Amino acid sequence: MSLNLHQRGNLFCNILINCFPTRVYGQMEYYLSFLKFITIILIVVLGLAIDLGASPQGRLGFRYWKERPFPDKYLGTTGTSGHFLGFWAVIMQASFSFSGSEFPGIAAGEVIDATRNVPRALRKVWIRITLFYLGGVLVSGLLVPYDDPFLALGESPGHQNGHASPFVIAFTRAGWKLMPNVVNAAILLSALSAASSDIYISSRFLFFLARHILELVCLARSPNTENYPQNQILTAMKPLTETLVTRTLGLRNQPSYLIRLPGNKYYLRPR
């Protein structure tokens, strides 16, 4: 199975964005963030409308929170142990999404008037977490039960993860033909933005580690005249390329394992 069009396009765009000067990367992230902001507001509002009865399904309310809110087992483990393992697996996945508090500090060295702009941006973080993460998770939990068979559709052969989105499922059942495409487009934009940010941060981490700790000459060279570290960016792109290749080989669970692995580090307190 070869990489499909949007995977190849996503990889190419990430390479292209990070090979431009930092100013171009910043502009792209600004526009992508604006589009994501508008989209998540629209999704949350329409999701609440569906929950309150604006669809053929009628009023949903907290129906799915009352009917078997937890699975009976996780990976063959039943009872309390299965509940705990399932909860912990979700925590590992969610911790990756909540990570990134160090990003503003790393980017501050390349921000114009950082002493003024970085604190202004940080003061708005709680709004984004409340609206984007908690609001989105709350509404999605109201729309679809955890054991809905369509939630696993994104991992079945011939389909992509966008089909497994609870918002896509809810909008499709409501008969809103345009909204599933809007949600899938937002997912692709979010993936593009997240991958670009990770490459940016990883390249700066590599530069610092190579220069002050690992003493790797090839990665310790200062950024070129275009203000972007070429060697570090190419090295940071290697795991992204390898992850996409594993999917072409049928190893569909590997990306999720790679996401959970760095998620664990946010619970480890340095000494």
N, C-alpha and C positions, 0 to 999 in steps of 0.2 A: 504494500500500500504506500503510495507516494504522498508527499506533503500536499495538502490541498491548497487552493488559491489563497485563502485568507491567512493561512499559516506562513506561506512563503512571503506574502505581502507584509505581514507583521514583522517577520525577521528582517526583511529588506529595509523597512521603515526605521526599525530600531538602529540598524547599522548606520543608515544615512543620517538620522537625527544626531546621533552621538559623534559623528565624524565632522560635524560643523562646529564652529566656535560656540562657546558656552552661551553667548547671547541668543543664538538661534534656538538652542535647546530650551532656554528659559521662555522664549516667546511661544514655542510649541506647547510647552506644559501649561502656559497661561490659557491658551485657547482650548486645549483639551479639558482643563479643569472647569472652564466656563460651561462647556457643553455637558460635562458630567453633572455639574450643579443643576442645570436646567432639567436634565433628563431625570435625575433622582427625585426632584420635587414633583415632576409630572407623574412618575411611577407611583410614588407614595400616595399622592392625592387620588389617582385613579384606583389604586389598590384599596384605599379606604372606601371609595365609592362602591366598589364591587362588594366589599364586606358588609356594607350597610344596605345592600339590596339592589344596586344598579346593574343587575344582570339576570338572565333567566333562572339562575340558581336560587334567587331570593336572598333574604338576609342570612348571612353566615355567622356574624357575631364571633363568639369564642367557641364555636361548635367543635373545632378540631383540637382545642385545648382540653376538652372534657372527654372525648372519645379516645381512649388508649393513647395518652400523651407521650408514652415512652415505649420503645420496642421491647419485645420479650427477651431478646438475647442479642449479643454482639459477638460476631466471629465464633459462634458456637457456644459461648459462655452465657449461661442463663442466671436468673435470679439477681440478687443485689450486685454481685460481681460483674455481671453483664451490663447492668445499668451504669455502674461506675466506669467501666471500660469505654462504653459508648459515649458517656459524658466527657471523659478525658480525651477521647479521639476528636470530639468536636472542639474542645478547648485548644488542642494543638493546632487545628486548622484555623480557628479564629485568632489565635495569638499572632499568626503570620500577618493577618490583615491589620491588626492593631499596632504592629511594629512600625518603626520608622521615626521614633521620637528624636533620633540622633541626626536625621536628615538636615534640618535647618542649621545645626551647628557645623556640619561638614560643608554645606553650601555657602555658609556665611563668608568664607574667604573669597568668594567670587561674586558676592552681591554688592551692588552699588549702595553706599550709605547703609551698611549692615547694622550699625548700632541703632538706627531708626527703623528700618524696614523689617528686620528679623523679629524684634519684639512685637511689632504690630501684627505680623502674621501668626505668631504663637498665641496671641490673645484670642484668636478666632478658632483655635483648634477644637475647643470643647463644643462649639456650635456644629462643626463638621462631623465630629464623632456622634453627637446626639442625633443629628438629622440623617446623615448618610448611613451609619452603621446600625445604631439602635433603632432608628425609625424604619429602615429597610428590613431589618430582621424581624421586628415586631409585625409589620404588615404582611410580610411573606408567610409568617407563621399562622396568620389569620386566614390566608387564602387557600392553602393546600395542606392536607394531612401529611404527616411524615412518611406514611407508607403508601402514598400515591404511586401507582406503577409507572407513571410518566416521569417521575423524578429520576428514575434510573435509565431513562431513554438516552440521555446524553452520553452514557458510557457504553451503549450497545453498539455493535458493528454497524457502520454506515451512517451514524449520527454524530453530532458534535455536542459539546457541553451546553451550548445555548439552548438546546431543546429541553434541557433538564431544569431550566430556571423556573421557580414557582410563579414568577410574574408572567412568563410566557404561557405557562399552563393556564393561569387564571384568565388572562386576556383572551386566549384562544377559546376557552369555554364560554366567555362572555360574548363572543361573536364579534370582537373588535379586531378586524383583520389587519389593520395597520400597526397596532401597538406591539405585537410580537416581533415585528421587524425592527421597530424602534429600540426595543429592549436588547435584541441581539446586536444591533449596531452599537449600543452603549457598552455592552460587554466587550466588544472588540476594541472600542476606544479605551476602555479601562485597562484592558490587557496591554495595549500599546503604551499607554502612559506609565503603567506599573513597571513594565519591562525596561522602558527608557530610563526611568528613575533608578531602578536597580543597577543598570549598567553604569549610569553616572556616578552613583554612590560607590559602587564596587571599584571603579577605576581610581577614585580618589583614595579609597582605603588601601588599594594595592600600592599606590604611589607612596603613601605614608609608611606602610609596613616595609616596603622594599628599601626605603631611604633610611629609616631609623631603627629597624629591628632585624629584618632578614638580610639586608645588605645585598640585594640583587641588582646588579648594575643595569641590566636590560629594562627593569621596571622602575629604577630610581632616577631616570633621566627627567629633567624638568620638562613641563609642557612646551610644545613648539611655539613658533611665532603666531600660530592661529589660535592659541590658548586652549588647546585640548591635548591630553596625554594619549598619544596614539597607541603605544605598546600596552598600556594599562587597559584601554578600552577594548582592544582586540582580545586580550586575555580574559576580561570580564565577559565577553560575548561567547566564549567557548562553552560554558555550561548551558547557556540558552540554546545553542546549536545542537549540543548533545542531547538535551531533553527532547527537542523536536524529532531528532533522529530515532530516539527510543520508541516514539509513538509509531513511526513508520515500520518498526520491527515487531509491532504487536505488543510491546511492553507498556500497556496502557496505565498500569498502576504506579509506574516509576515516578512521574511528575508529582503525584500526590504525596509520595514518600519524601521526595526532595523538598516539598513545601513544609511538611511537618517537622523535618529535621532542624532547620533554622528556627522554627517556632519554639522548639524546646529551650533554646538558649536564653529566651526572654524571662525564663523562670529560674535561671541560674544566677545567683548573686556573686559578683566578683569579690575576691578576698585580697 
